[in-house]
């Protein structure tokens, strides 16, 4: 049982916009930054979004994210086949659960 | 770009001790936090713990009694020991840079090494 809650799956067709949600609590998302990781099949997770809504160098601006209260979301616009991956949200947790807690992951399928 | 290849035994029997190493290049391990994370097959990510500057550590409370994370600056190497393993410890184990502060997440990750526990 993951501390952060994500939908197990999402899907879209090429060119569409997809949103993946992440829900937490006051001790994690509510009081700390949210991060998003992309895990391509058979690969290690890659940092996709840091400090709620910033993209590391090299991450396309098709990826965006936001946070409100104890929830966050990742949006992928102009969906491409290479976006098919697992996406994880993460946050620092100030309680005994942490410090790092993750969502269970959302498998994105590009139809 | 930092490289973090992990190495380990691959297969263990229940009750044995898991020992993994992560050799960092080209950056020095000094003055950074280094984090271990694992991922059971087909499942999500679990934070194991971190070490800072070859010294201070912080461990997942659920694993704390069985974990030791250490560092060898002379080899630029990180190590993870997990005692009394069970099938529940079967996972891909990753080392990653960062993760010691809320504003500094694990950013660069190794490719991971699969550890299976089976009798």
Interface residues (C-beta under 8 A of the other chain):
Chain A: X2 X32 X33 X35 X37 X43 X44 X45 X46 X47 X50 X51 X56 X88 X90 X91 X92 X96 X97 X98 X99 X100 X101 X102 X103 X104 X105
Chain B: X35 X37 X43 X44 X45 X46 X47 X58 X61 X94 X99 X101 X102 X103 X105 X106 X107 X108 X109 X110 X111 X112
